[in-house]
Amino acid sequence: MRLTAFFLCLPLFCFSQPTLDFEQFLAKNMSAAADVRSREVDGEKFPWFDKWEFRTETNDFDWQRQEYTLRVSPNSPAIRKAQQLYLEELRQAPVMVENGLRCEDFLELHQDWISLFALEKKVALLRALDSVLDKKLQIATKMAEAFTLEPDKILDIRAELGELELAIRKMQLERDFLIDKYHLGDYQLDFHDLVSMDSIKLYLQQISVQSLSVEPEMLALMQEQRMLQREMDLEKAERKKVIDFLQLRYNGPHDDPWKERLSIGLGFQLSNSGSQKLKIQKLLIEQSELKREMERKKQRQQEKMEELRFKLQRDIQLYEAFHTMNEEAFAKQKEFGMKAAQSPKYSPLYLLTVESKKIEAEIDLIDLQVDILKAFFLLAKENGRLCQGID
């Protein structure tokens, strides 16, 4: 007997699917959508000498009296430092852009998981509704045969069943698409760790008193501002450069005792370049425009967050009120149906109709819950909280 029970339970162990919850789903797709690693800046060393020149001259076409000149243009320590800092900002620019794109992908992961939740729950409810409508059709057919129900009611029920079948197929196709997209065919999805309404309400209370976090798009603008500043620092360092060149000259063999054979030269510069001044003014204008853009972006972010926060608060209140109202209404309708069953004029279709309306209301509640969850994650993205762990 024990051996028989073992073989009966064996298929359950052999063919059971591993479960996958929300945290595991995010971890599984992290490498494709959220795992952004900081790129290391190569150890680029900028030269101490910006330019080397070697010149040779022939005196009176006498190749025995050749002259040689070596001239170098040095870089100041300030220029080398400004170049290094500017390079680091340039290397960080594509990283910030990528972080913004990855944040969008990370938000998409959250929204697709919510869609999977909704599709699975709604398909289950629609199947339950299909079962209720099938029972209604059987009872309605018997009542029509007994001439206690108009035949057109049967046509209405069949039309509902046809629309229901199409809706189930559509949702199954949408679910299959998401399952294939994330390669989840071997998993049993577990939605127990979905964000609760209480957690969302607590989050709304917290962000009402907290300062705005910086979301990826704003971070990219701040990085661009730093890059402009580094470029300006480089231009200013080049303007302050004093030593233009160092020169070593060999005058070649000659018979003039007063003429040096080896001479050292040093060149100074006082920069008054119009091009450099124009470049600095251009950078100042770009900085000013970028600052205004950041202010506009921050204002839009605040307005959007307020709009999302208001929408969430409104939808949560509507969800809770709708849920309470439906529970009370269906409880009263069911109680009325049980009492009405004692009447000779009672229709057995009444309780089935109440049951079908209850299922339809539950589907509406799921749609409202999905809107709340998606708005919540969008608010978390705008507030910079959603993508904090992926940069």
CORJO-V300448 format. One record per pair of residues at least 12 apart in sequence whose ideal C-beta (glycine too) atoms are under 7 Angstrom apart, sorted by the first residue. I is the first residue (numbers start at 1). GAP is how many residues later the second one is. D is the distance in whole Angstrom. If there is no record, write none. Layout:
I/GAP/D  I/GAP/D
This chain:
17/169/6  17/170/6  17/171/4  18/169/6  18/170/7  19/168/7  19/169/5  19/171/5  20/164/7  20/167/4  20/168/7  20/169/6  20/170/6  21/169/4  21/171/6  21/172/5  22/91/6  22/171/5  22/172/7  23/170/6  25/88/6  26/83/6  29/80/6  29/153/6  33/69/6  33/72/4  33/73/6  33/76/5  34/68/6  34/71/7  34/72/5  34/356/4  35/355/7  36/62/6  36/63/5  36/66/5  36/354/5  36/355/6  38/57/7  39/52/7  39/56/6  41/47/5  41/50/5  44/43/6  46/29/7  46/34/5  46/37/5  46/38/6  47/28/6  48/26/6  48/27/6  49/23/5  49/24/7  49/25/6  49/26/7  50/23/5  50/24/7  50/25/5  51/22/4  52/20/5  53/18/4  54/16/6  55/14/4  56/12/5  59/193/7  64/189/7  65/187/5  65/188/6  65/189/6  66/186/5  67/183/7  67/184/5  67/185/5  68/182/5  69/178/6  69/180/5  70/178/5  71/174/5  71/176/5  72/173/7  72/174/5  73/171/7  73/172/5  74/169/6  74/172/6  76/161/7  76/165/5  78/159/4  78/162/7  79/158/5  79/159/6  79/162/6  82/148/7  82/151/5  82/152/4  82/155/4  83/151/6  85/145/5  86/144/4  86/145/6  86/148/5  89/134/7  89/137/6  89/138/4  89/141/5  90/137/7  92/131/6  93/130/6  93/134/6  96/123/6  96/124/4  96/127/5  97/123/6  99/117/5  99/292/5  100/116/4  100/117/6  100/120/6  102/288/6  103/113/5  103/278/7  103/284/4  103/287/7  106/280/7  106/281/6  106/284/6  107/270/6  107/274/5  107/279/6  110/267/4  111/263/6  111/266/7  112/66/6  114/256/6  114/259/5  114/260/6  115/63/6  116/59/7  116/62/5  116/73/6  117/74/5  117/77/6  118/248/6  118/252/5  119/52/5  119/55/6  119/56/4  120/55/7  120/69/7  121/245/5  122/49/6  122/241/6  122/244/6  123/45/6  123/48/5  123/49/6  125/234/5  125/237/6  125/238/5  126/38/6  126/41/6  126/42/5  127/41/7  128/231/6  129/35/6  129/227/6  129/230/5  130/31/7  130/34/5  132/220/6  132/223/5  132/224/5  132/227/7  133/24/6  133/27/6  133/28/5  133/31/7  133/223/6  135/217/6  136/21/5  136/213/6  136/216/5  137/17/7  137/20/5  137/21/7  137/24/7  139/209/5  139/210/6  140/13/6  140/14/5  140/17/6  140/209/6  141/13/6  195/178/6  195/181/7  197/119/6  200/112/7  200/116/7  200/172/7  200/176/5  201/115/6  204/105/6  204/108/6  204/109/6  207/176/6  212/89/7  212/90/7  212/171/7  213/170/5  213/171/3  213/172/6  214/170/5  215/86/7  215/166/7  215/167/6  215/169/4  216/171/6  217/80/7  218/76/7  218/79/6  218/80/7  221/69/7  221/72/7  221/73/5  221/76/6  224/66/6  225/62/7  225/65/5  228/55/6  228/58/6  228/59/5  228/62/7  231/52/6  232/48/6  232/51/5  235/41/6  235/44/6  235/45/5  235/48/7  239/32/5  239/37/6  241/28/7  241/30/7  242/26/6  242/27/7  243/25/6  244/23/4  244/24/6  244/25/4  245/22/4  246/20/6  247/17/7  247/18/4  248/16/6  249/14/5  249/16/7  250/12/6  301/81/6  304/78/6  305/74/6  305/77/5  305/78/6  308/67/6  308/70/6  308/71/4  308/74/7  309/70/7  311/64/6  312/60/6  312/63/5  312/64/6  312/67/7  315/53/6  315/56/6  315/57/5  316/56/6  318/50/7  319/46/7  319/49/5  319/50/7  319/53/6  322/43/6  322/46/7  323/42/6  326/35/5  330/24/6  330/28/5  333/21/5  334/17/7  334/20/6  337/13/5  337/14/5  337/17/6
